[in-house]
C-alpha cells in the first residue's frame, strides 16, 4: 500500500480527513501539533536516517510537521511514489479559525498553543491587527505553495481537497485513492 501525505495545516479539516482515511481502512498518524513527531524527524535528519524512521508503521500522515517545507522536501525525496493530498481552505477562514482556537485555548487556561501568533491575553487575539492577519495568510500561502511546487517539480500528481469551503468529500477522495465510496456520511470532526 502506498503511503499518503496530507499537506494541510491545522484548521483545514485535518480531523475530518483523518477520520475519513481511518474509515477507508488506513492506519493514520494525525500528529495534532506534532512536537514528538518533529523531534523524531529531526533526530532522523541529524543521524542520516530515513525521515520517517520510527514513524514508518503508518499509512497516512497529517498535520505538523509534515507540511513544514524542510521536512516535506525530505518526504518527497524518500516517498516519490506516495499519494499526496493538498488540504486547503480560504486563507481568511483559516486565519479566523486559528485565532478562535487560540482564544478558546486561553479561556481554558492553555497558554502554550499557536505561539507563532504572538503573545498576549484573550483581548489581544480578539483584536488581532489586520496587518498581523495578512502576515499569517502570507506565511501560510508561501509555505503551502512551496510544497506544491516541490510536487510539481518532481512530476508528482496530487489531490486538491477543500472540505471547509468546497464541500469536498468521499467522491473526490475515493476517486483519488481508488477506493469504493463508503455508505456513510463524510466525517465532520471538530
JORA-V120203 format. One record per residue. N is the residue number from 0. RES is the residue in one letter. SS is DSSP state (H for helix, E for strand, - for the rest). PHI is phi in degrees with one decimal (none if undefined). D_LAST is the distance of its C-alpha to the last C-alpha in Angstrom with 2 decimals. Layout:
BEGIN
n->N res->RES ss->SS phi->PHI d_last->D_LAST
n->N res->RES ss->SS phi->PHI d_last->D_LAST
END
This chain:
BEGIN
n->0 res->X ss->- phi->none d_last->28.39
n->1 res->X ss->- phi->-73.7 d_last->27.44
n->2 res->X ss->- phi->-73.3 d_last->24.72
n->3 res->X ss->E phi->-126.1 d_last->21.68
n->4 res->X ss->E phi->-120.0 d_last->20.46
n->5 res->X ss->E phi->-109.4 d_last->17.51
n->6 res->X ss->E phi->-92.1 d_last->18.23
n->7 res->X ss->E phi->-143.0 d_last->14.85
n->8 res->X ss->- phi->-70.2 d_last->13.97
n->9 res->X ss->- phi->-51.8 d_last->10.83
n->10 res->X ss->- phi->74.6 d_last->8.74
n->11 res->X ss->- phi->-113.4 d_last->10.38
n->12 res->X ss->- phi->106.8 d_last->8.08
n->13 res->X ss->H phi->-63.4 d_last->9.11
n->14 res->X ss->H phi->-65.5 d_last->6.64
n->15 res->X ss->H phi->-65.0 d_last->7.46
n->16 res->X ss->H phi->-66.9 d_last->10.95
n->17 res->X ss->H phi->-58.7 d_last->11.40
n->18 res->X ss->H phi->-63.4 d_last->10.88
n->19 res->X ss->H phi->-61.5 d_last->13.18
n->20 res->X ss->H phi->-65.2 d_last->15.66
n->21 res->X ss->H phi->-64.6 d_last->15.84
n->22 res->X ss->H phi->-59.7 d_last->16.62
n->23 res->X ss->- phi->-77.4 d_last->19.29
n->24 res->X ss->- phi->98.2 d_last->20.79
n->25 res->X ss->- phi->-88.9 d_last->20.06
n->26 res->X ss->- phi->-89.9 d_last->19.85
n->27 res->X ss->E phi->-110.1 d_last->16.94
n->28 res->X ss->E phi->-105.6 d_last->16.87
n->29 res->X ss->E phi->-100.4 d_last->13.49
n->30 res->X ss->- phi->-69.9 d_last->15.00
n->31 res->X ss->- phi->49.2 d_last->12.15
n->32 res->X ss->- phi->108.8 d_last->14.77
n->33 res->X ss->- phi->59.7 d_last->17.63
n->34 res->X ss->H phi->-56.4 d_last->20.44
n->35 res->X ss->H phi->-65.5 d_last->22.06
n->36 res->X ss->H phi->-61.7 d_last->21.78
n->37 res->X ss->H phi->-62.4 d_last->23.35
n->38 res->X ss->H phi->-61.7 d_last->26.13
n->39 res->X ss->H phi->-62.9 d_last->26.87
n->40 res->X ss->H phi->-65.6 d_last->27.02
n->41 res->X ss->H phi->-61.0 d_last->29.13
n->42 res->X ss->H phi->-59.4 d_last->31.49
n->43 res->X ss->H phi->-61.5 d_last->31.78
n->44 res->X ss->H phi->-64.9 d_last->32.83
n->45 res->X ss->H phi->-62.6 d_last->35.29
n->46 res->X ss->- phi->-90.9 d_last->36.74
n->47 res->X ss->- phi->57.4 d_last->36.94
n->48 res->X ss->- phi->-107.8 d_last->34.84
n->49 res->X ss->- phi->-55.9 d_last->32.45
n->50 res->X ss->- phi->-56.3 d_last->29.18
n->51 res->X ss->- phi->-96.5 d_last->27.16
n->52 res->X ss->- phi->-52.9 d_last->29.83
n->53 res->X ss->- phi->90.5 d_last->28.28
n->54 res->X ss->- phi->-123.7 d_last->24.93
n->55 res->X ss->- phi->-80.6 d_last->26.58
n->56 res->X ss->- phi->-77.5 d_last->25.79
n->57 res->X ss->- phi->-86.2 d_last->22.46
n->58 res->X ss->- phi->-92.1 d_last->22.34
n->59 res->X ss->E phi->-128.9 d_last->19.27
n->60 res->X ss->E phi->-132.4 d_last->18.16
n->61 res->X ss->E phi->-133.4 d_last->15.07
n->62 res->X ss->- phi->87.8 d_last->14.38
n->63 res->X ss->- phi->-62.5 d_last->17.00
n->64 res->X ss->- phi->-98.4 d_last->19.98
n->65 res->X ss->- phi->-54.0 d_last->20.14
n->66 res->X ss->- phi->-84.7 d_last->20.07
n->67 res->X ss->- phi->-67.2 d_last->22.60
n->68 res->X ss->H phi->-52.9 d_last->25.79
n->69 res->X ss->H phi->-64.9 d_last->28.09
n->70 res->X ss->H phi->-68.0 d_last->26.13
n->71 res->X ss->H phi->-61.3 d_last->25.34
n->72 res->X ss->H phi->-61.9 d_last->29.05
n->73 res->X ss->H phi->-71.3 d_last->29.95
n->74 res->X ss->H phi->-59.9 d_last->27.39
n->75 res->X ss->H phi->-62.1 d_last->28.93
n->76 res->X ss->H phi->-60.4 d_last->32.41
n->77 res->X ss->H phi->-89.5 d_last->31.83
n->78 res->X ss->- phi->-135.4 d_last->29.68
n->79 res->X ss->- phi->-69.5 d_last->31.11
n->80 res->X ss->- phi->-95.2 d_last->30.86
n->81 res->X ss->- phi->-73.1 d_last->27.12
n->82 res->X ss->E phi->-96.2 d_last->24.64
n->83 res->X ss->E phi->-125.5 d_last->22.63
n->84 res->X ss->E phi->-122.6 d_last->19.60
n->85 res->X ss->E phi->-93.0 d_last->19.14
n->86 res->X ss->E phi->-95.1 d_last->15.48
n->87 res->X ss->- phi->-133.5 d_last->15.64
n->88 res->X ss->- phi->-156.2 d_last->14.81
n->89 res->X ss->- phi->-59.6 d_last->17.22
n->90 res->X ss->H phi->-64.5 d_last->18.24
n->91 res->X ss->H phi->-65.0 d_last->18.19
n->92 res->X ss->H phi->-63.5 d_last->14.58
n->93 res->X ss->H phi->-60.8 d_last->13.70
n->94 res->X ss->H phi->-61.7 d_last->15.99
n->95 res->X ss->H phi->-64.3 d_last->14.79
n->96 res->X ss->H phi->-65.5 d_last->11.11
n->97 res->X ss->H phi->-62.9 d_last->12.63
n->98 res->X ss->H phi->-64.4 d_last->14.98
n->99 res->X ss->H phi->-64.9 d_last->12.67
n->100 res->X ss->H phi->-67.2 d_last->10.80
n->101 res->X ss->H phi->-59.5 d_last->14.41
n->102 res->X ss->H phi->-63.7 d_last->15.52
n->103 res->X ss->H phi->-59.2 d_last->12.99
n->104 res->X ss->H phi->-62.9 d_last->14.11
n->105 res->X ss->H phi->-61.9 d_last->17.67
n->106 res->X ss->H phi->-63.8 d_last->17.46
n->107 res->X ss->- phi->-88.5 d_last->16.47
n->108 res->X ss->- phi->86.5 d_last->19.41
n->109 res->X ss->- phi->-95.2 d_last->17.77
n->110 res->X ss->- phi->-97.7 d_last->19.98
n->111 res->X ss->- phi->-95.1 d_last->19.71
n->112 res->X ss->- phi->-146.4 d_last->16.65
n->113 res->X ss->- phi->51.4 d_last->16.84
n->114 res->X ss->H phi->-59.6 d_last->20.59
n->115 res->X ss->H phi->-67.0 d_last->21.62
n->116 res->X ss->H phi->-75.9 d_last->20.80
n->117 res->X ss->- phi->116.7 d_last->23.73
n->118 res->X ss->- phi->-117.2 d_last->24.54
n->119 res->X ss->- phi->150.5 d_last->24.73
n->120 res->X ss->- phi->-93.4 d_last->23.52
n->121 res->X ss->H phi->-55.3 d_last->21.01
n->122 res->X ss->H phi->-61.7 d_last->23.68
n->123 res->X ss->H phi->-59.0 d_last->24.07
n->124 res->X ss->H phi->-82.8 d_last->20.51
n->125 res->X ss->H phi->-70.4 d_last->20.62
n->126 res->X ss->- phi->-117.2 d_last->23.82
n->127 res->X ss->- phi->-57.4 d_last->23.00
n->128 res->X ss->- phi->-64.5 d_last->25.98
n->129 res->X ss->H phi->-59.8 d_last->25.90
n->130 res->X ss->H phi->-64.0 d_last->27.78
n->131 res->X ss->H phi->-71.2 d_last->25.08
n->132 res->X ss->H phi->-60.7 d_last->22.39
n->133 res->X ss->H phi->-64.3 d_last->24.82
n->134 res->X ss->H phi->-63.0 d_last->25.21
n->135 res->X ss->H phi->-58.6 d_last->21.48
n->136 res->X ss->H phi->-62.8 d_last->21.49
n->137 res->X ss->H phi->-64.8 d_last->24.77
n->138 res->X ss->H phi->-61.7 d_last->23.83
n->139 res->X ss->H phi->-64.5 d_last->20.70
n->140 res->X ss->H phi->-62.2 d_last->22.75
n->141 res->X ss->H phi->-58.7 d_last->25.67
n->142 res->X ss->H phi->-63.2 d_last->23.93
n->143 res->X ss->H phi->-66.2 d_last->22.20
n->144 res->X ss->H phi->-63.1 d_last->25.54
n->145 res->X ss->H phi->-60.3 d_last->27.37
n->146 res->X ss->H phi->-65.5 d_last->25.41
n->147 res->X ss->H phi->-64.4 d_last->25.97
n->148 res->X ss->H phi->-64.2 d_last->29.59
n->149 res->X ss->H phi->-58.7 d_last->29.96
n->150 res->X ss->H phi->-60.7 d_last->28.81
n->151 res->X ss->H phi->-64.7 d_last->31.20
n->152 res->X ss->H phi->-61.1 d_last->34.04
n->153 res->X ss->- phi->-86.2 d_last->33.76
n->154 res->X ss->- phi->70.6 d_last->33.69
n->155 res->X ss->- phi->-95.0 d_last->30.37
n->156 res->X ss->- phi->-75.0 d_last->28.61
n->157 res->X ss->E phi->-145.4 d_last->24.84
n->158 res->X ss->E phi->-97.9 d_last->22.24
n->159 res->X ss->E phi->-83.5 d_last->20.84
n->160 res->X ss->E phi->-133.6 d_last->17.36
n->161 res->X ss->- phi->-135.8 d_last->15.30
n->162 res->X ss->H phi->-73.6 d_last->12.37
n->163 res->X ss->H phi->-66.9 d_last->11.46
n->164 res->X ss->H phi->-101.4 d_last->15.13
n->165 res->X ss->H phi->-98.9 d_last->17.17
n->166 res->X ss->- phi->71.4 d_last->15.18
n->167 res->X ss->- phi->-58.4 d_last->16.27
n->168 res->X ss->- phi->-157.7 d_last->15.66
n->169 res->X ss->H phi->-56.6 d_last->17.92
n->170 res->X ss->H phi->-57.5 d_last->21.16
n->171 res->X ss->H phi->-67.2 d_last->20.82
n->172 res->X ss->H phi->-65.2 d_last->19.25
n->173 res->X ss->H phi->-68.1 d_last->21.72
n->174 res->X ss->H phi->-62.2 d_last->24.60
n->175 res->X ss->H phi->-66.3 d_last->24.06
n->176 res->X ss->H phi->-91.2 d_last->23.78
n->177 res->X ss->- phi->57.2 d_last->26.53
n->178 res->X ss->- phi->-122.6 d_last->24.66
n->179 res->X ss->- phi->-69.4 d_last->25.00
n->180 res->X ss->- phi->-74.6 d_last->22.23
n->181 res->X ss->- phi->-67.0 d_last->20.73
n->182 res->X ss->- phi->-88.5 d_last->21.36
n->183 res->X ss->- phi->-143.2 d_last->17.71
n->184 res->X ss->- phi->-69.3 d_last->15.22
n->185 res->X ss->- phi->-62.1 d_last->13.09
n->186 res->X ss->- phi->-60.4 d_last->9.66
n->187 res->X ss->- phi->-129.4 d_last->6.77
n->188 res->X ss->- phi->-95.0 d_last->3.80
n->189 res->X ss->- phi->-122.2 d_last->0.00
END
